[in-house]
Amino acid sequence: MIVAAWIAFCASRSLVWGLRLTIEQLLLLCFWETAAVARAMGNSCVCREDSDVEEGSAPRGHLRRIDHASAEVSETRSSRPRDPVRPPRRGRGPHEPRRKKQNVDGLVLDTLAVIRTLVDNDQEPPYSMITLHEMAETDDGWLEVVQSLIRVIPLDDPLGPAVITLLLDECPLPTKDALQKLSDMLNLSASAARQDALIPAKHRNTTAVLGCLAEKMAGPASIGLLSRGTLEYLLESLSPEAHPMVMLFALIALEKFSQTSENKLTVSQSCISDRLAVLESWANHSDYLKRQVGFCSQWSLDNLFLKEGRQFTYEKVNLGNINAMLNSNDVSEYLKISPSGLEARCDASSFESVRCTFCVDSGVWYYEVTVITSGVMQIGWATKDSKFLNHEGYGIGDDEYSCAYDGCRQLIWYNARSKPHSHPCWKEGDAVGFLLDLSKKQMIFYLNGHQLPPEKQVFSSATSGFFAAASFMSYQQCEFNFGAKPFRHAPPVKFSTFNDFASLASDEKIILPRHRRLALLKQVSIRDNCCTLCCDQLADTELRPCGHGYNRPGCSDLLGDRGVWGLSIYFGMCMECALQLDTCPLCRHDIQSRVRLISHVS
């Protein structure tokens, strides 16, 4: 919620990745989180004619997208964000009759079957998705859709949980009555979890649905959804007898419920940390499904459900031979990075991206990725100019400055357009290789040592400043090897590795748990008249014609002289940050010019 508010506040499509999270941003993030909760608790945001659940529910916010058309075309289209596999939704026209009710199970399976093919903005949304969304506009229809998701999504499809998230995220928010009816239908309890254990697909899908609903709701709605029976069901789903996939999504659901502070207290008091302390031993398991459970258990123990007397993972991990890792300062809170800095996972419904700490300008370079999950990820190379906005769906390969390999949909991505490649779909345990030859201006992708033809398009826009980078759809995870250990399939050419040439100070290698990072940020002192975006330079620039940017009450014209709920909001910007924006972060007006007001700076 915090990062979503921040991106809505300051992001534009041309804002580069380099703006850093600092204490001034933290204060703004905390303010907007408070504002979002206040709106959720104080307003009634009706999403259907019969809806009354939104007293206490989270604002809908932006749906996520990835633009696969050119920048010129995308600007003329709807600005509504969309996921990498989320199709553009075409609503029913004023004279178009409501589609006839179809078999819900068949529609869900049709959506699952077609979802891999949705890669371009110009594609019409599948009939199945349009029909399911229309059905969900009523309480009974929404309940039918949810029950079908639980009933028919297969356990072994790598995109199954992502489709559950996609469909529920597209549907209108449920009413209080609908949520109560769902709770009555599911009749969750510890004994129900033991019974569902005999049907792992249903069991996994139930926990995945609960996690999606927990992410969509906030405040009283989320608290009400986490009833005693629901909590017992999720905790029992973490038992050693449960299927590892069930354990994984039960843990993710508990994480998402704990985004509400009262729920976090309730879950913490259930002694969940004792269960997770056992499961975190799976973090390096040879079974990649159990490895996911171990990764999430360890992350939760470090960041959410703290266990008294337990040493934090970052305090005991050996980073002596690690000279290059994933840059934890460039990612949102939604992407989980291991304390080693070499493994990343996304469990959010947004499209999260991360890059390496080391940048290269010349030579031949190679790194490898081990696939932990076989869903949608776009992995490859990006430059300093690449634009990655998680809630607008911009990832690796979605601009002219990056190129990515997608092993799930068997595509190569460049400038938000894709082309098929000849490799088979990747699977858990596969090794994907990435070779960058800056002398020949080419990139080569490998799957288990088998190479594709070179890719050269990106070099028409960029020739230096390249990083290893990756973007993740929901529930995806992989491990990076930048040369700290032997490669599984080294290419038959001479190359360099990041780990041999990069260097990191000991404090730069530490990936702190969230609560410790926030505690350190709160101790930082910054000037009152610094830029709100970078917090380094003086706020001396005004955007024209809107007039925002020069350390003035930024929302006075939008929200009154006292800002929101009587709070004055000051927003200042330096010229360096202003030059990286096309639209004003406050009012979204196009920027025609930028004026440095030097004479007004003391």
Salt bridges, closest charged atoms under 4 A:
ASP50 OD1 - ARG48 NE 3.67
GLU55 OE1 - LYS176 NZ 3.70
ASP67 OD2 - ARG13 NH2 3.41
ASP67 OD2 - ARG65 NH2 2.67
GLU75 OE2 - ARG13 NH1 2.86
ASP83 OD2 - ARG86 NH2 2.95
GLU96 OE1 - ARG90 NH1 3.50
GLU96 OE2 - ARG99 NH2 3.02
ASP105 OD1 - ARG151 NH2 2.77
ASP122 OD1 - ARG77 NH1 3.62
GLU124 OE1 - ARG90 NE 2.99
GLU134 OE2 - ARG92 NE 3.38
GLU134 OE2 - ARG99 NH1 2.83
GLU137 OE1 - ARG98 NH2 3.48
GLU137 OE2 - HIS133 ND1 3.95
ASP139 OD1 - ARG48 NH2 2.36
ASP140 OD1 - LYS181 NZ 3.96
GLU144 OE2 - LYS101 NZ 3.18
ASP169 OD1 - ARG60 NH1 3.71
ASP169 OD2 - ARG64 NH1 3.61
ASP169 OD2 - ARG86 NH2 3.17
GLU170 OE2 - ARG80 NH2 3.28
GLU170 OE2 - ARG86 NH1 3.10
GLU170 OE1 - ARG89 NH1 3.24
ASP196 OD1 - LYS202 NZ 3.52
GLU215 OE1 - LYS256 NZ 3.22
GLU232 OE2 - ARG228 NE 3.24
GLU236 OE1 - ARG194 NH1 3.63
GLU255 OE1 - LYS336 NZ 2.62
ASP274 OD1 - LYS307 NZ 2.54
GLU280 OE1 - ARG310 NH2 3.02
ASP302 OD1 - ARG310 NH1 2.72
GLU315 OE2 - ARG516 NH1 3.16
ASP330 OD2 - ARG355 NE 2.53
GLU333 OE1 - ARG514 NH1 3.77
GLU343 OE1 - ARG291 NH2 3.11
ASP347 OD2 - LYS336 NZ 2.67
ASP347 OD1 - ARG345 NE 2.97
GLU392 OE1 - ARG13 NE 3.85
ASP406 OD2 - ARG409 NE 2.73
ASP430 OD1 - LYS427 NZ 3.23
GLU455 OE1 - LYS419 NZ 3.01
GLU479 OE1 - ARG291 NH2 2.82
GLU479 OE2 - LYS485 NZ 3.64
ASP536 OD2 - ARG20 NH2 2.07
ASP540 OD2 - ARG596 NE 3.21
GLU542 OE2 - ARG544 NE 2.60
GLU542 OE1 - ARG552 NH2 2.46
ASP557 OD1 - HIS548 NE2 3.31
